[in-house]
Amino acid sequence: MYPRIRDLREDADLSQSQIAKLLCCSQQVYSNYERGQRDVPTFILIRLAQLHHTTTDYLLGLTDYRDIPAEWNK
């Protein structure tokens, strides 16, 4: 999971500080999430999925399908 949240942030050309601000946490806390040094709380996981327009399953490594399924947009 941790490499995926870093890769998504980098793909969006966002800094750790920018993501941390959107998540209402410090840059250091967010950095610890990316490095796997701190467990990502459920509410942060959900918010990351929303910010990156993906699913929590993708973030958790349960699927390699990055996009939100079309039927969820109905």
C-alpha positions in Angstrom: 0.0 0.0 0.0 2.7 2.5 0.9 4.4 2.7 -2.5 1.0 3.2 -4.1 0.1 6.3 -2.0 3.5 7.7 -2.8 3.2 6.9 -6.5 -0.3 8.4 -6.7 0.9 11.6 -5.0 3.9 11.9 -7.4 1.6 11.2 -10.4 -0.5 14.1 -9.3 2.6 16.3 -9.0 1.8 17.1 -5.3 4.2 17.4 -2.5 3.8 15.6 0.8 3.0 19.0 2.4 0.2 19.6 0.0 -1.4 16.2 0.6 -0.9 16.5 4.4 -2.8 19.8 4.3 -5.7 18.2 2.4 -5.7 15.4 5.0 -5.4 17.8 8.0 -2.2 16.3 9.3 1.4 17.2 9.4 3.9 16.6 6.6 5.8 14.3 9.0 2.8 12.2 9.7 2.0 11.8 6.0 5.6 11.0 5.3 5.4 8.2 7.9 2.3 6.8 6.1 4.2 6.7 2.8 7.2 5.0 4.4 5.0 2.5 6.2 6.2 3.7 9.6 2.7 4.5 10.7 -0.5 2.7 10.1 -2.9 4.6 7.9 -6.2 5.2 9.7 -9.4 4.1 7.9 -10.7 7.7 7.5 -7.3 8.8 5.9 -7.4 5.7 3.6 -10.9 6.7 2.4 -9.9 10.3 2.0 -6.8 9.3 0.0 -8.9 7.2 -2.3 -11.3 10.1 -2.8 -8.4 12.6 -3.5 -6.8 10.3 -6.1 -10.1 9.1 -7.6 -9.4 5.5 -6.9 -10.6 2.8 -4.6 -9.5 1.7 -1.2 -9.0 -1.8 -2.7 -6.4 -0.3 -5.0 -4.6 1.5 -2.2 -4.6 -1.7 -0.1 -3.2 -3.8 -3.0 -6.3 -6.0 -3.3 -6.6 -5.1 -6.9 -4.4 -3.7 -9.6 -7.3 -1.9 -11.2 -6.7 1.8 -10.4 -9.9 3.4 -11.8 -13.2 3.5 -10.0 -15.7 1.0 -11.5 -18.1 2.6 -14.0 -21.1 1.2 -12.2 -20.1 3.3 -9.1 -20.7 6.5 -11.0 -24.3 5.8 -11.7 
